[in-house]
Amino acid sequence: MQLDVGQTIYIQSYKYDGSLHRTWSKATVLDVQEHMIVVMTYKTWVIESDGRRWFTKEPAVCFFYPNEWYNIIDD
């Protein structure tokens, strides 16, 4: 999948065992590099694996590493 700066994407986060952890309904791509993807979430729905839903009120910058099992979110 080709990502472009400014593009809006949907995020799915998985636990280490492969089960779904949570999803974000939208995030804006800020930077795309071979080793890292940076996005920002703001005023978006988050759905937990148990079905609970909440709406983000503050912006959060998220760093995703394609070949790693973790991500970093700073709000």
Stockholm file with secondary structure:
# STOCKHOLM 1.0

chainA/1-75         MQLDVGQTIYIQSYKYDGSLHRTWSKATVLDVQEHMIVVMTYKTWVIESDGRRWFTKEPAVCFFYPNEWYNIIDD
#=GR chainA/1-75 SS CCCCTTCEEEEEEECTTSCEEEEEEEEEEEEEETTEEEEEECSCEEEETTSCEEECCSCEEEEECTTSSCEEEEC
#=GC SS_cons        CCCCTTCEEEEEEECTTSCEEEEEEEEEEEEEETTEEEEEECSCEEEETTSCEEECCSCEEEEECTTSSCEEEEC
//
